[in-house]
């Protein structure tokens, strides 16, 4: 029996690609085993996968979907759980180097309610609309001991907390705590007092870490002892903004509690809703103080 040149019995029975039925193929997805043509092949560690399996982990095919591992707060487990902590430390160090090169930069970035008017010096501060100071002051340090102590604390507290919460939730706690500390300093401190440093955000990490350890039934004595020591320094040394420390600590306790105790079925709503409520209080403090100074 004669056969047509260039064909074989196997080629005549090849299935069509599941996305392009008119294209015969002998390749199948290694996850769902559907036939895929060269245009639909996506290289995998072993063989090829179809676009649907690459996109959703195989949930659209016959193979069961693979659940992505989650942290206790619902965040995604990542290969580098300290990535954002490293980035935050890098930003702080970069700003510190810039301030050493140009000392006046510390004045431009620090948290000031309102500079007292003086000849040839315009009044400027948060009360004059420079709200960015509430953020930039969180990354500004002048003394080497100040940034050294803060970055050591950030590494020690931030890494484990980032791994436990996930990146987005960790950054939320960090920035909400930092803003709360800055807002309380703006509300209660002298308007001409310059406040700078990451201490408010770091005290927030203290609070969130304590809540997390309580949730996991860990021994709280080490973190409480360290927190007490830091509070003693806060209220016994002059030149330290106790307002920023207390504001950050309270915000960290509240947002941390929302992160680790949120019910699974309404997790994101409770977590970010709690953070939004703290930010609302922060906004009220800023509005009240601005009204007092203008």
PyMOL commands that set and color helices and strands:
alter all, ss='L'
color gray80, all
select helices_A, chain A and resi 9-12+38-40+51-56+83-101+104-109+126-128+133-139+144-165+167-188+199-215+221-236+242-261+264-293
alter helices_A, ss='H'
color red, helices_A
select strands_A, chain A and resi 42-43+48-49
alter strands_A, ss='S'
color yellow, strands_A
deselect
rebuild
show_as cartoon
